[in-house]
Amino acid sequence: MAEKKPQTFANHTRFDPPFHFYLVPIFVLALILTLIHFFAHINHGDLHDHVHAVLLILLAVAFLIWLGKTRMYALKVQDRVIRLEERLRLMQLLQEPLRSRIPELTVDQLCGLRFASDAEIPKLVERALNEKLSRADIKKSIQNWRPDYWRV
């Protein structure tokens, strides 16, 4: 098995080819084609044709919403797991008084902190709490990247 490319802030985002490069384009194309069909035939045909075209548009929109929602549900579950993992990790790595402040960290902050090495965690948590750092700001601050190859 080939070695994985070292992960950094610049390359940590991942695409899922079947989702990003097949499903999304197909459903967007379907919506575009149904809209073209509807507007091309708006002055022609009978009521049945118009109802059919509107139903196709509604179906295409429903598929896009369904696709987006299923993607968001999966990401939300991953964020919940990351939140749990990072809280457990922080309980082991932080000393008081930072340990007692773990509940103040937002889910976004915890998701950003997961990439930080154990050695960086105390100072980065303190900065995240005091400066209200965003997920992206935390990731940009990391010096020794701890890769996460499982997230999609």
DRENMARNU-761853 format. One record per residue: x, y, z of N, C-alpha, C in turn. Coordinates in pm, whole numbers, plus 32768, in hexadecimal, padded with zeros to 4 digits. Example, Ala and Ser with C-alpha at 12.3 -4.5 7.8 and 13.67 -1.06 7.14 Angstrom:
85277DC7830C84CE7E3E830C85287EB6830C 85057F1F82C485577F9682CA850A80038313 
END
This chain:
80557F8A80008000800080008059807C8000 803980D97FAC808981537FA0807881AA801C 80E181F2803E80DB824E80AF807C82C0808E 803282EC80F27FD8835E80DF802A83DE80DD 7FFE843B808C803F84BD8085802D8505810B 8097854181408087858881BF801A85F281B4 7FC685F982197F55865482177F7C86DA8252 7F4D874582147F6487CD82437EE3881C8239 7EE6889882667E7088EE82577E4C88FD81C3 7EB18907816E7E9B891E80DF7E5A88A88098 7E70882E80CA7E3D87B980807DE2875F80D3 7DAF878E81447D638735819D7CD2871E8171 7C9C8774811C7C12875D80EF7C1086E8808C 7BA2869F808E7B98862980397B19862F7FE6 7B2485F77F6F7AB085E67F1A7A8E85537F14 7A0C85377F1079DC84AF7EFC79AE84AA7E6A 7A0084737E0F79E1847B7D80795484507D59 791F83E07D8B789683BD7D62783084287D8B 784684677DFE77E984CF7E2A780185527DE1 787D85867DEC789C860B7DB778A286137D1F 78CC85A97CDF78E585B07C4E7882855F7BFB 782585197C3D77BF84D17BF1773284F97C1F 771084DD7C9D768984F77CCC7663858B7CC5 76B685E17CFD769586707CFD768586A47C6E 76E6868D7C1476D286C07B8B765786867B46 763B86057B5A75C685C97B1A7546860B7B4A 753886207BCD74BD865C7C0174B386F07BDC 752287377BD7751F87C37BAA74F987C97B16 753387727AC77510876B7A38747C874A7A26 744986EE7A7573BB86CB7A6C736387447A88 738787937AEE7338880B7B0C7340886F7A99 73B688857A6473C788E379F4737488B6797B 737B8836795C7330880478E8729A880B78FD 726B87F3797871DB87FF798F71AE88907985 720288ED79B171DF897C79A371DE89A57910 7241897878C572458995783571C8895D77F1 71A688E17814712F88A277D970B288F377FA 70A5891D7878702F896878A1702489EC7855 70918A3A7852708B8ABD781370858AB4777A 70B88A4A774170B08A3976B070228A177684 6FD589DD76DE6F4F89B176BA6EE089FE7703 6F048A6E773F6EA18AB677906E2D8AED773C 6E498B1376C26DDF8B4A766C6DA38AE1760F 6DCE8A65761E6D9D89F975C96D64898B7621 6D15893875E96CE388C476316C6B88E77688 6C36887F76C36BBF889177156BE3888F77A9 6B7E889777FC6B91889B788C6BDC881F78BF 6BBC87AD78836BFE873078AB6C95873A7899 6CC28773782B6D51878378136D9187E0787B 6D4A884B789F6D7F88AA79016D888869798C 6D22881E79B16D2487DA7A326D9787757A35 6DA8872D79C86E1586CD79BE6E9C871279CD 6EAF8782798A6F2E87CB79916F4887FF7A1F 6EE088347A606EEE88667AE86F1187F37B47 6ED187817B366EF0870E7B8A6F8186E07B77 6FB486E67AFC703F86C37AE4709E87247B2B 707B87A47B2870CC88087B6E70CA87EC7C05 705487D37C3B704987B77CCA7098873A7CF0 709486D57C9A70DF865B7CB4717586757CB0 71A386C37C50723286E37C46726087327CC0 720F87937CEC723187E17D64723187867DDF 71CE872E7DE771C886D17E59724486797E5F 727286497DED72EA85F67DEB736586457E19 736F86C17DEF73E187147E1B73DC872D7EB1 7366874A7EE4735787607F74737986DF7FC0 7345866F7F8F736285EE7FCE73F885D17FCE 743985EA7F5F74C985D37F547515862C7FB8 74F086AA7FBE75328706801B751A86E180AC 749F86BC80CC747F8698815674C786198182 74CD85B5812C7513853A815375A885568168 75E185AC8117766D85D38128767F861B81AE 7626867881CB763186C58247761D866C82C2 75C2860982B975AF85AE832A763085618347 7671853082DD76EE84E582F07759853D832E 776585B982FF77CA8614833777AA863683C9 772A864583E8770386658472772585F184D0 770F857684A37733850184F477CB84FE8508 78178518849D78A9851B84AB78D38586850F 789485FB850978B5866685687897863C85F8 782A85F3860C780885C586937870856286C7 789E85088670790484A88697798784F186B6 79AB855086607A25859E86777A1B85E986FB 79A6862387187992866B879679AE860F880C 797885968808798D853788747A20850E887E 7A5D84EB880D7AE984C2880D7B4485318843 7B2C85AB88177B83861988417B6F863C88D3 7AF5863389057AE0864E89947B2A85E789E8 7B25856A89BE7B6F85018A077C07851A89FE 7C34853D89897CC4855989757CEF85D089CB 7C9F863989CD7CC086B18A1A7CC186948AB0 7C67863D8ADD7C6586178B6B7CEA85D78B93 7D27858E8B377DA6854D8B547E1D85AB8B48 7E14860D8AED7E8886618ACF7E8F86E38B1E 7E1D87188B477E1B879C8B877E2487928C1E 7E6487F58C577E6988058CE87E00886E8D0F 7DE088728D8F7D8888DD8DC07DD389608DB5 7D9589CF8D9A7D0689E78D917CCC89D18D04 7D2289B28CA17CEE899E8C197C8F89278C10 7CAB88BE8C5A7C5588478C547BC5886A8C78 7BB288BE8CD87B2988E38D017AE5893E8C9B 7B3189728C3C7AF789CA8BD57AD589808B53 7AEC88FD8B4E7ACF88AF8AD67A3E88C48AA6 79DA88C78B00795088DC8AD0793989618A88 799389C18A9B79848A438A5879A98A3D89C4 79F389D5899C7A1B89C9891079A389A688BA 799989E78848792B89CB87EC794C894D879A 78E88917875A78FD88A28703796188C68695 7954893D865A79B2896785F27A40896E8627 7A5189A2869F7AD789A986D87B10891D86F2 7ABD88C387267AEB883A873E7B1087F686BB 7AC3880F86517AE287D485CF7B65880A8597 7B82888785B27C0288BF85877C76888A85DA 7C608879865B7CCA884B86B57CF587BC869A 7CA0876D865A7CC186DF86467D3F86CE85F3 7D65873485A57DDC872B85527E5D8752859B 7E50878986137EC687B9865D7F0C874586A3 7F8F874B86A67FDE86E586ED7FC586F48783 7FDF868987CB7FCB868A885C801A86FA889F 80938713886E80E8877A88AA80AE88068898 8067881C882B802F88A1880E7FAB88BD8854 7F698854887E7EE0886188AF7ECF88C8891F 7F1C88C5898A7F00892389F87EFF89B689CD 7F6689E089857F6C8A6D895C7EFF8A8E88F6 7EE28A30889E7E7D8A4988377DF08A4D8873 7DD589F988D57D5389FD89197D448A828961 7DAD8AAD89A67DA78B2D89EC7D8C8BA0898B 7DD28B9F891B7DBA8C0788B57D2C8BFE887E 7CFE8B8488607C778B7288297C0E8BAA8888 7C1E8B9089077BBE8BC089697BC78C57897C 7C3E8C8B898C7C508D1A89AA7C378D738932 7C5E8D4488BB7C518D9688427BD88D7087EF 7B8A8D0F881D7B128CE187D47B388CBB8744 7BA28C6D87357BD28C4686B17B6C8BF08669 7B618C0285E77B0A8BB085957B508B2D8573 7B068AD185387B408A52850B7BB58A6A84AD 7BA28AC3844C7C0B8AE083EA7C848B22842C 7C6C8B7F84887CDB8BC284CD7D2D8B5E851E 7CE98B00855E7D308A9985AB7D868A44854D 7D4C8A1984E07D9689C584817E108A0F8449 7E008A8F842E7E708ADE83F87EDF8AF18460 7EBC8AE984DF7F1E8AFD854A7F6F8A7F856A 7F458A0E85397F868990855B800F89878518 80738964856880FC89568536811B88C58511 80F188678563810887D9854B808287948534 8063877F84B57FE1874D848C7FD086BA84B0 7F60869A84EE7F38861285107ECC85EA84AB 7EEC8593844C7E8E857A83DD7E0F85328408 7DA6854B83BB7D25850583C97CFF84D9833B 7D1C845C831A7D00842982957C7583EC8287 7C2983E982F47BA883A682F17B34840082C9 7B41848082DE7AD184DB82C07ABD84E9822A 7A4084EB82027A1F8501817379C385798167 
END
